[in-house]
Structures are given as C-alpha cells and as structure tokens.
Amino acid sequence: KERVKPKRVRAMNMILQSSIKDRIQAAQKEALDEFAGLQRGLDEMIV
C-alpha cells in the first residue's frame, strides 16, 4: 500500500521551497550589485 503524504507536510514543503528560491534570488541580486560596483571601480581606475 502506497503512503500518501498529509496535506500539511506537502504545504510545508512548498513554503520551504519558495523561501529558498527567494533567498537564492536575493543572493544573486546582491552578487550582481557587488560585481557592478567592482566593475565601476575598475573602469574609474583605467580612465
């Protein structure tokens, strides 16, 4: 007999996955902003 996960567990799983996605997107944005700042600094040093 196959066990079916309770709805509560499935809902919790979805919440965890969405919060992880949000964290990843925030970290990527932060890294991009940091990279853009470094690039700007290098451009200023060259000019």
N, C-alpha and C positions, 0 to 999 in steps of 0.2 A: 504494500500500500504506500502510495506517494504522500509525503507530508506537505501540507500547504502552509506557507508562512502566514502568520496572522497579519492582518492589515496594519496593525500598529508598527510591526517590525519593518514592513515594506515602506511605510510612510517615513519612518525614522531614517531609513536608508536613503530615501530620496532627498530628505533635508540635508543629510551629511554630504551627499554628492554635490548638491547645489552650493553649499557653503564652501566646499573645497574648490569648486570651479571659480567662485567669486574671489577666493584667496589667490588662486593662480593668476587670474586676470589682473588683480591689483599688483601682484609681484611683477608681472610682465610690464605693466604700465610704468611702475617705479623704475625698473631696469632701463626701459626705453628713455625715460626722462633723464636718468643719470647719464646714459650714453650720449644723449643730445647735448647735455651740459659739457661733457668731456670734449665732444667734437667741437663745440663752440669755443672752448678754451684753446684747443689746438689751432683752430682757424685764426684766432686772435694772435697766437704766438708766431704763426707763419707770416701774417701780414705786417 
